[in-house]
């Protein structure tokens, strides 16, 4: 089932503030990793407000959920995993819709993550908003964290709080996805720029995702944008996935237009010839 | 209770009893005195819950367990601890006790500075009672401690400052050799970024080697020095010392308080503009107003 020989990685996708795009990021990164042949499991830890399954279009397949697994209502976690329609090596573990956050304990999450590590290359945890029980559950078993934020003062402030809590929980690899970037607004000085955000958070930038209207449509359809070749956000997520697999991959700046890229290619080529 | 111990200072606060352990006290003496807490006198220390300030002292697991069992034998419980040692805090946390970074230093500087009650701030308040009630061999008026109200101290989540070993090392050094600034006020070194929601309260000076992000707070009885971007809220001279200053290599504080005065900073104000342009700035009290000047 697994591609790599090492133990799998548990990555929590978190933000503090709600609505910044955690679930969309989890779904896209998961689909992207799976499309590259890695075995991936996505866990929706937002108990009571489940929606990761919707974004992937898997709602009608849920039989068992996260709470059933930790409570031992199904034989093993394998029985509760829902296989994705597009990729055999992508599955999700849905959260319970009719329960509360305290239905699961951090130790139970930790144990589950340890079990899953042996079976998958990547375990992505979609964390609920907030810093309460749901957050504590989600980070309990995580080795690494991806903090999603938007270029807004409130989202950045919450992300800063989250980074502080992650550091306190001794999660040392914390990387940032800046979502919903509007290059036009940044150029006019009306939106926080990437460097403004980095100035405060001071953590490694994994990638930036431009605002993309297509992503609303793809989420509603249950088709991750990363599979849409024409989507700008999808392109950004493909770069992010490449950087998760190999951190040495250079970051693509979505703000650079095709013309500036062409110019750069031409000038570097010319420069090489002249030199 | 006779109210006089060699190795510790007991203090009733609005939130419960605080036991400050003298950092230079012999361990055997301390244990002996801890074991006699309830038999010391009138015996009001039955069923009490204590918060310990161990200060710089490093406790071994065994020592911590000795303290807890000494309390247990007398029907006392431990509410949580204050310690600047990561090891000690970890030991306490492993056993399910709340542990906070910091030291109030009361056992050394008894009653020198008292925390005054501040509205709406839920934190460990150590001096809601007059100075004279400190039970210590060094205090002149050994009046009995009035029965404290035993509500547990609120050890806020935001109170905790997670730190790593490197910080601890710096702290150890400063405990042994660092010259004490002016009237022996202790100085807390922190080498990290203080992020939103994190708060440091310290009875002394605070030196932060790192940024103070928006939403983070430092409250110090003495001076505050930030070698980094100061974007959060700072209160220097929290006990009322009007000579306290705030020094930062980049002063963009959202709120700046010195003793009982404060300067709420508007991004449009000239102060903000000036501070973003010039380098290291110092804020101090001139009369009743906070002034900010370039530090040369």
Interface residues (C-beta under 8 A of the other chain):
Chain A: X157 X158 X160 X161 X163 X164 X165 X167 X168 X199 X200 X202
Chain B: X160 X162 X193 X194 X195 X196 X197 X198 X211 X213 X214 X215 X229 X231
